Amino acid sequence: MIMNNDIEVLIIDDDQDVLESYQQLLEMSGYKVKAITDPTLVTTLLHKDWPGVVVTDMYMPGLSGMDLLDHIQSLDPKLPVIMITGHGDIPMAVDAVKRGALDFLQKPLQPAELLALLDKHLPARKSHIAQRSAISQSTTDVLLGDSPLISKIREKITQIALTSKDVLVEGESGSGRHTVTKLLHQNSTLHRGPFVAIVGHSISCTADLQRAMISARSGSLSLHDPHEMPMETQQWLCRFLLEQERQNKKEVRVLAITGTTPENLVEQERLLPELFYFLSQVRFQLPPLRQRVCDIAPLFKYFLKLSCQKLHKPMPTIDKAYINTLNRHEWNGNVLELKNVAELYAIGIVKLTGQDRTTPIEHMSSPLDDLVDSYEKQVIEDALYLFAGRINDVANYLQVPRKKLYLRMKKHSLDKAEYKAQS
C-alpha cells in the first residue's frame, strides 16, 4: 500500500473509466498514483507538506473542482493543483488559475501535455518541501523552546522565509527579534546576498539610508526602530518600497524591528502610516519570556550546557527549588537575561535568590583567574553585540565607567568596530 507521502500524483474524477485511463497512463510513465472518485476524501489524504501534485476534474458531484481548490489552498497555498475542464469552461479555468490553481488542461486530455506539466512541476514541489524541511530544522536549532507561542513563530518563519516579502518584527528587547531577522535572511532566496543591520537613530539623513540600501543590494536590510529616522527619510523608504512592488523586483528585502507597538508610533506621528503599511504586511510578534514559562527551564539548561562546554567543566546540579525561582522571575531582559544568569551559574554564581550566593566549582579544569577572565570577556562581548559596539550604551549596561570598559576591552583584545552594525 502506497503511503500518502509516497504518492506523487493524486487524481480526482467521478468518471471511473476516465480515472482508470489517467491512472494507467501515469503509472506506465513511472509515477506513483492515487486515484479517487470522491473529492470529499481529498482533505483526509493531503497535508501541508505533501510533496505531490493534484490533478482534478472541474465538475464533480458532492464537491466541485473550485470548492476542492479552496480546500487545498487552505491546507497549503503552494500545493500544486492542475484542473481538467471541458472546452466551454475556459473562463472558469482561467478564474481557477487566478485563485491558485497551477494550470489547467482541456478535455479530451492530451497525455503529452499532462506528462509535460508533471515533469515540470513535481520536481519543483519536492524541492520546495525539502527546503521547508531544512528551514524548519534550522529554525528549531536556533529559536529554542517548545511552547505553543514560539512554535507558531517557527512555523511562520518556515512559511515566510522563502518569500521576498518585507517583514515587521515586534517584541521586547532580548526576546529574539534579531534572531528572527537573521533566520528569515539565511533561509530566503536572497541568502547569498549581504545582511546589513542598521539602527534608526544612526540615520541622520536620507543619504545614510541610501548608502545602507546600496550595501544591502541583492540581500536583506535589518532596520531597527525605523521610527527613529527623519520623516523625509521614512518618505523616501516608502517610495523605494512602492517602486519595488510596482516593478515586482526585490532589490532589497527590509526586515524591520521595533520594540514599541507600531500603531502607537503612527498615532504619535513618529512612524509614517504608509511605511507602517508596507512593513506590516507580514508581522511577527515575539512573546516575552514570562509568557512562555514552560520554555524557561529548557532554555536555562541549554545555555548552562554551552557555558560549561566553553569552560571545560561538567554540568552542575540544578536544585528543583531554583528552577521554581527561575519560573517565577519576571525576565524583563527576556532570553538575553536568562542566558546571562545561566552563564553566571556555570561559574558558580547563583542569581535571583534574593541575595546572590555562590556555590563551589568542582573539577576545576583551569585556574580561577583564567575562568574569571574568560567570563569577563564573554560578558563584554555579549554587551558589544547587543548594542552594536556603542560604548556609551555598553558602559551603562555593564555599570562601569567608559575608561574602565576600554581598559577591559584592551585587555581582552576587543575592538568595538568589529561589533558595529554595517552601514
C-alpha positions as CSV (number, residue, x, y, z in Angstrom):
1,M,0.0,0.0,0.0
2,I,1.4,3.4,-1.0
3,M,1.7,5.8,1.9
4,N,0.5,9.4,1.4
5,N,4.0,10.9,1.3
6,D,4.9,8.4,-1.4
7,I,2.1,9.4,-3.7
8,E,3.4,11.7,-6.4
9,V,0.1,12.4,-8.2
10,L,-3.4,12.4,-6.7
11,I,-6.1,12.2,-9.4
12,I,-9.8,13.0,-8.8
13,D,-12.6,12.4,-11.3
14,D,-16.1,11.0,-10.8
15,D,-15.9,9.0,-14.0
16,Q,-14.4,5.7,-13.1
17,D,-13.4,4.8,-16.7
18,V,-11.7,8.1,-17.3
19,L,-10.0,7.9,-13.9
20,E,-8.6,4.4,-14.7
21,S,-7.2,5.6,-18.1
22,Y,-5.4,8.5,-16.3
23,Q,-4.0,6.2,-13.7
24,Q,-2.8,3.7,-16.2
25,L,-1.1,6.4,-18.3
26,L,0.7,7.9,-15.3
27,E,1.8,4.5,-13.8
28,M,3.2,3.4,-17.2
29,S,5.2,6.7,-17.2
30,G,6.7,5.8,-13.8
31,Y,4.6,7.9,-11.4
32,K,3.2,6.7,-8.1
33,V,-0.5,7.5,-8.4
34,K,-3.6,7.5,-6.1
35,A,-6.9,7.7,-8.0
36,I,-10.2,8.5,-6.3
37,T,-13.8,9.3,-7.4
38,D,-14.9,11.0,-4.2
39,P,-13.5,14.6,-3.9
40,T,-14.6,14.8,-0.3
41,L,-11.8,12.3,0.6
42,V,-9.0,14.6,-0.6
43,T,-8.5,16.5,2.6
44,T,-8.0,13.3,4.5
45,L,-5.2,12.3,2.1
46,L,-3.3,15.6,2.0
47,H,-1.4,17.7,4.4
48,K,0.5,21.0,4.1
49,D,3.9,19.3,3.5
50,W,2.6,16.7,1.0
51,P,5.2,16.5,-1.8
52,G,3.0,15.8,-4.8
53,V,0.6,17.3,-7.4
54,V,-3.2,17.2,-7.5
55,V,-5.0,16.6,-10.9
56,T,-8.7,17.2,-10.6
57,D,-11.8,17.4,-12.8
58,M,-13.7,20.7,-12.7
59,Y,-17.2,19.2,-12.3
60,M,-17.9,16.5,-9.8
61,P,-20.9,15.7,-7.5
62,G,-20.5,16.4,-3.8
63,L,-17.7,18.9,-4.2
64,S,-16.8,21.0,-7.3
65,G,-13.3,21.4,-8.6
66,M,-13.4,25.1,-7.4
67,D,-14.5,24.1,-3.9
68,L,-11.8,21.5,-3.8
69,L,-9.3,24.0,-4.9
70,D,-10.3,26.3,-1.9
71,H,-9.9,23.3,0.5
72,I,-6.4,22.6,-0.8
73,Q,-5.5,26.3,-0.7
74,S,-6.4,26.4,3.0
75,L,-4.1,23.5,3.6
76,D,-1.2,24.9,1.6
77,P,-1.4,27.8,-0.9
78,K,1.7,26.4,-2.6
79,L,0.3,22.9,-3.1
80,P,0.1,22.5,-7.0
81,V,-3.3,21.8,-8.5
82,I,-3.9,21.1,-12.2
83,M,-7.6,21.5,-13.3
84,I,-9.2,19.5,-16.1
85,T,-12.1,21.2,-17.8
86,G,-14.3,20.9,-20.8
87,H,-13.9,23.1,-23.9
88,G,-16.6,25.5,-23.0
89,D,-15.3,26.2,-19.5
90,I,-12.1,28.2,-20.3
91,P,-13.2,31.3,-18.4
92,M,-13.8,29.2,-15.3
93,A,-10.5,27.5,-15.7
94,V,-8.7,30.9,-16.0
95,D,-10.5,32.0,-12.8
96,A,-9.2,28.9,-11.1
97,V,-5.7,29.8,-12.0
98,K,-6.2,33.3,-10.6
99,R,-7.5,31.6,-7.4
100,G,-4.3,29.5,-7.0
101,A,-4.5,26.6,-9.4
102,L,-1.2,25.8,-11.1
103,D,-2.6,25.2,-14.6
104,F,-5.5,23.8,-16.5
105,L,-5.9,21.2,-19.3
106,Q,-8.9,20.8,-21.7
107,K,-10.8,17.6,-22.5
108,P,-10.1,15.4,-24.3
109,L,-6.9,15.2,-22.3
110,Q,-3.7,15.1,-24.3
111,P,-1.3,12.7,-22.4
112,A,1.8,14.5,-23.6
113,E,0.5,17.8,-22.1
114,L,-0.2,16.3,-18.7
115,L,3.1,14.5,-18.6
116,A,4.9,17.7,-19.5
117,L,3.2,19.6,-16.7
118,L,4.0,16.9,-14.1
119,D,7.6,16.7,-15.3
120,K,7.9,20.4,-14.7
121,H,6.0,20.9,-11.5
122,L,6.5,17.7,-9.5
123,P,10.3,18.2,-9.0
124,A,9.7,21.8,-8.1
125,R,7.2,20.8,-5.4
126,K,9.5,18.2,-4.0
127,S,12.4,20.7,-3.9
128,H,10.1,23.2,-2.2
129,I,9.1,20.7,0.5
130,A,12.8,19.8,1.1
131,Q,13.6,23.5,1.5
132,R,10.7,23.9,4.0
133,S,12.0,20.9,6.0
134,A,15.6,22.4,6.1
135,I,14.2,25.7,7.2
136,S,12.1,24.1,9.9
137,Q,15.1,22.2,11.2
138,S,17.4,25.3,11.2
139,T,14.8,27.3,12.9
140,T,14.2,24.7,15.6
141,D,18.0,24.6,16.2
142,V,18.3,28.4,16.7
143,L,14.9,29.6,18.0
144,L,14.6,27.4,21.1
145,G,11.5,26.4,23.1
146,D,8.5,24.1,22.8
147,S,5.7,26.5,23.9
148,P,2.8,27.0,21.5
149,L,3.7,30.7,21.1
150,I,7.3,30.0,20.0
151,S,6.2,27.0,17.9
152,K,3.9,29.3,15.9
153,I,6.7,31.8,15.3
154,R,8.9,29.0,14.0
155,E,6.1,27.7,11.7
156,K,5.5,31.2,10.4
157,I,9.2,31.7,9.6
158,T,9.1,28.4,7.6
159,Q,6.2,29.8,5.6
160,I,7.6,33.3,5.1
161,A,11.3,32.8,4.7
162,L,11.1,31.5,1.1
163,T,9.2,34.6,0.0
164,S,10.8,38.0,-0.5
165,K,8.1,39.9,1.5
166,D,9.2,42.8,3.8
167,V,8.6,42.0,7.4
168,L,8.0,43.8,10.7
169,V,9.3,42.0,13.8
170,E,7.9,43.3,17.1
171,G,8.9,42.4,20.7
172,E,10.7,43.4,23.8
173,S,14.5,43.7,23.9
174,G,16.1,40.3,24.3
175,S,13.1,38.3,23.0
176,G,14.8,37.1,19.9
177,R,13.9,39.8,17.3
178,H,17.4,39.8,15.7
179,T,17.4,36.0,15.7
180,V,14.2,36.0,13.7
181,T,15.5,38.5,11.1
182,K,18.7,36.5,10.6
183,L,16.7,33.3,10.2
184,L,14.5,35.0,7.6
185,H,17.5,36.1,5.6
186,Q,19.5,32.9,5.9
187,N,16.6,30.8,4.6
188,S,15.4,33.2,1.9
189,T,16.1,33.3,-1.8
190,L,18.4,36.3,-1.0
191,H,20.6,34.3,1.4
192,R,23.7,34.6,-0.8
193,G,23.4,38.4,-0.7
194,P,24.5,40.6,2.2
195,F,22.8,41.0,5.6
196,V,23.1,44.6,6.7
197,A,22.0,45.7,10.1
198,I,21.3,49.4,11.0
199,V,19.5,51.3,13.7
200,G,17.1,54.1,13.0
201,H,18.8,56.7,15.3
202,S,22.1,56.3,13.3
203,I,20.3,57.5,10.2
204,S,20.5,61.3,10.3
205,C,19.6,61.9,6.6
206,T,18.2,60.1,3.6
207,A,21.7,59.7,2.2
208,D,22.7,57.5,5.1
209,L,19.8,55.1,4.4
210,Q,20.6,55.1,0.6
211,R,24.2,54.0,1.4
212,A,22.9,51.2,3.6
213,M,20.5,50.1,0.8
214,I,23.4,50.0,-1.7
215,S,25.3,47.8,0.8
216,A,22.3,45.5,1.2
217,R,21.6,45.2,-2.6
218,S,20.5,41.7,-3.5
219,G,20.2,40.9,0.2
220,S,18.4,42.0,3.4
221,L,18.4,45.2,5.4
222,S,17.7,44.7,9.1
223,L,16.3,48.1,10.2
224,H,16.0,48.6,14.0
225,D,13.5,51.2,15.0
226,P,12.6,52.8,11.7
227,H,10.5,55.4,13.5
228,E,13.8,57.0,14.7
229,M,14.7,58.0,11.2
230,P,13.8,61.5,9.9
231,M,10.3,61.8,8.3
232,E,11.8,62.7,4.9
233,T,13.9,59.5,5.1
234,Q,10.8,57.5,6.0
235,Q,9.1,59.0,3.0
236,W,12.0,58.1,0.7
237,L,11.9,54.5,2.0
238,C,8.1,54.4,1.2
239,R,8.8,55.4,-2.3
240,F,11.6,52.8,-2.6
241,L,9.3,50.0,-1.4
242,L,6.5,51.1,-3.6
243,E,8.7,51.1,-6.6
244,Q,9.9,47.6,-5.8
245,E,6.3,46.5,-5.5
246,R,5.3,48.1,-8.8
247,Q,8.2,46.5,-10.7
248,N,7.8,43.2,-8.9
249,K,11.5,43.1,-8.4
250,K,13.0,42.8,-4.9
251,E,16.3,44.6,-4.8
252,V,16.5,44.8,-1.0
253,R,14.3,43.0,1.5
254,V,13.6,45.1,4.5
255,L,13.3,43.3,7.9
256,A,12.2,46.0,10.3
257,I,12.4,45.6,14.1
258,T,10.5,47.6,16.7
259,G,10.1,47.3,20.5
260,T,7.1,49.6,20.7
261,T,3.6,49.0,19.4
262,P,3.9,50.4,15.9
263,E,0.2,51.6,15.9
264,N,1.1,53.8,18.8
265,L,4.0,55.2,16.9
266,V,1.7,56.0,14.0
267,E,-0.7,57.8,16.4
268,Q,2.2,59.8,17.8
269,E,3.2,60.7,14.3
270,R,6.6,59.2,14.7
271,L,6.1,56.5,12.1
272,L,4.6,57.3,8.7
273,P,1.3,55.3,8.2
274,E,2.4,54.5,4.7
275,L,5.7,53.0,6.0
276,F,3.8,51.0,8.6
277,Y,1.5,49.7,5.8
278,F,4.4,48.5,3.7
279,L,6.3,46.9,6.6
280,S,3.3,45.3,8.4
281,Q,2.0,43.1,5.6
282,V,3.9,40.3,7.4
283,R,4.2,40.8,11.2
284,F,6.0,38.7,13.8
285,Q,5.0,39.5,17.4
286,L,7.5,37.8,19.7
287,P,6.3,36.9,23.1
288,P,8.3,37.9,26.2
289,L,9.8,35.1,28.1
290,R,7.4,35.5,31.0
291,Q,4.6,34.5,28.7
292,R,6.2,31.1,27.8
293,V,7.2,29.9,31.3
294,C,7.4,26.2,30.1
295,D,10.5,27.3,28.0
296,I,12.4,28.8,30.8
297,A,13.9,25.6,32.3
298,P,14.9,24.0,29.0
299,L,16.5,27.3,27.8
300,F,18.4,27.7,31.1
301,K,19.8,24.2,30.8
302,Y,20.7,24.7,27.2
303,F,22.7,28.0,27.9
304,L,24.2,26.4,31.0
305,K,25.4,23.4,29.0
306,L,27.0,25.7,26.4
307,S,28.8,27.7,29.1
308,C,30.1,24.6,30.8
309,Q,31.4,23.3,27.5
310,K,33.3,26.6,26.9
311,L,34.7,26.3,30.5
312,H,35.5,22.6,30.0
313,K,33.7,21.7,33.2
314,P,30.8,19.2,33.9
315,M,27.2,20.4,34.3
316,P,26.5,21.4,37.8
317,T,23.4,20.1,39.7
318,I,20.3,22.3,39.5
319,D,18.1,22.3,42.5
320,K,14.3,21.9,41.8
321,A,13.7,24.9,44.1
322,Y,16.0,27.0,41.8
323,I,14.0,26.0,38.7
324,N,10.9,27.3,40.5
325,T,12.8,30.5,41.2
326,L,13.6,30.9,37.5
327,N,9.9,30.2,36.6
328,R,8.7,32.9,39.0
329,H,11.1,35.6,37.8
330,E,9.8,38.5,35.6
331,W,12.6,38.3,33.0
332,N,12.5,41.9,31.9
333,G,15.6,41.2,29.8
334,N,13.9,38.1,28.3
335,V,16.1,35.4,26.8
336,L,19.2,37.5,26.9
337,E,18.9,37.9,30.7
338,L,18.3,34.2,31.1
339,K,21.4,33.5,29.1
340,N,23.5,35.8,31.4
341,V,22.0,34.1,34.5
342,A,22.9,30.6,33.1
343,E,26.5,31.8,32.3
344,L,26.9,33.0,35.9
345,Y,25.6,29.8,37.2
346,A,28.2,27.9,35.2
347,I,31.0,29.6,37.2
348,G,29.2,29.2,40.5
349,I,27.3,32.5,40.9
350,V,23.7,31.8,41.6
351,K,21.4,34.8,40.8
352,L,17.7,35.5,41.6
353,T,17.8,34.1,45.1
354,G,17.0,37.3,46.9
355,Q,20.7,37.7,47.7
356,D,23.2,36.3,45.2
357,R,25.2,33.4,46.6
358,T,28.0,31.3,45.2
359,T,28.4,27.5,45.1
360,P,31.8,25.8,44.9
361,I,33.1,24.8,41.5
362,E,34.2,21.2,41.4
363,H,36.6,19.6,39.0
364,M,38.4,22.9,38.1
365,S,40.0,22.5,34.7
366,S,41.6,25.9,34.7
367,P,43.0,28.4,37.3
368,L,40.4,30.7,38.8
369,D,41.9,33.8,37.1
370,D,41.6,32.2,33.7
371,L,37.9,31.3,34.4
372,V,37.1,34.8,35.5
373,D,38.9,36.4,32.6
374,S,37.1,34.1,30.2
375,Y,33.7,35.0,31.7
376,E,34.5,38.7,31.8
377,K,35.5,38.7,28.1
378,Q,32.3,36.8,27.2
379,V,30.0,39.3,29.1
380,I,31.7,42.3,27.4
381,E,31.4,40.6,24.0
382,D,27.7,39.9,24.6
383,A,27.1,43.6,25.5
384,L,29.1,44.8,22.5
385,Y,26.9,42.6,20.2
386,L,23.7,43.7,22.0
387,F,24.5,47.4,21.5
388,A,26.3,47.1,18.1
389,G,29.6,48.4,19.6
390,R,28.1,51.6,21.1
391,I,30.4,52.2,24.0
392,N,28.2,54.5,26.0
393,D,25.3,52.0,25.9
394,V,27.7,49.1,26.7
395,A,29.2,51.0,29.7
396,N,25.8,51.9,31.1
397,Y,24.5,48.3,30.6
398,L,27.6,46.9,32.4
399,Q,27.6,49.7,35.0
400,V,31.2,50.6,34.6
401,P,32.9,53.9,33.6
402,R,33.9,54.2,29.9
403,K,37.6,54.4,30.7
404,K,37.4,51.2,32.7
405,L,35.5,49.5,29.9
406,Y,38.1,50.5,27.4
407,L,40.9,49.1,29.6
408,R,39.0,45.8,30.0
409,M,38.4,45.6,26.2
410,K,42.1,46.3,25.6
411,K,43.0,43.5,28.0
412,H,40.9,41.0,26.0
413,S,41.8,42.4,22.5
414,L,38.2,43.5,21.8
415,D,37.7,46.2,19.2
416,K,34.3,48.0,19.2
417,A,34.5,48.4,15.4
418,E,34.0,44.6,14.9
419,Y,30.6,44.8,16.6
420,K,29.2,47.9,14.9
421,A,26.2,47.5,12.6
422,Q,27.2,47.6,8.9
423,S,26.2,50.7,7.0
